[in-house]
Amino acid sequence: TTEIPAPKPKMIPLCIMVIGLRTSKAATPTTAETMEGLSSIKSRQYEQGYQAFKIEADKGNAEAQFQIAKMFQSGMKPDRKFKNALIWYNLAANNGHSVAQFNLGLMHAIGQGTRKNPKQAESWISEAYKSAKTPRETVIFNMRVKKLAVYGVKTKY
């Protein structure tokens, strides 16, 4: 069967880009600092949340690295920079965080913080599917990946 691509949107809405706003059970943070970071974010104390996540992120905690990436990407940090989000997603992705892998793939697909690179996008999205820890993650990935055909990214995993 031939898929007909949707018209090319000017930009993927933020709700599509920043997935994983809630932490899955498989990636539930266990450190006091990461829990403090999530609590701070919930109460809109973004700088306090960032500082708490940074302690764990510097130790290689993929969940903390992922949370920092989301903060940069979604504008919770006053110095919103997609390149910083890309750096932190890359760290978390290389530490096996499946949602970070998926978001990194999305950023490569649309050229957010980097040049568009469909091959790199496919590579990270494929890795995200392999690393998915719950069926819920796979369902979320499936819902979002269909929108990427217009960017030249393979949509069947």
Disulfide bonds with the S-S distance in Angstrom:
none
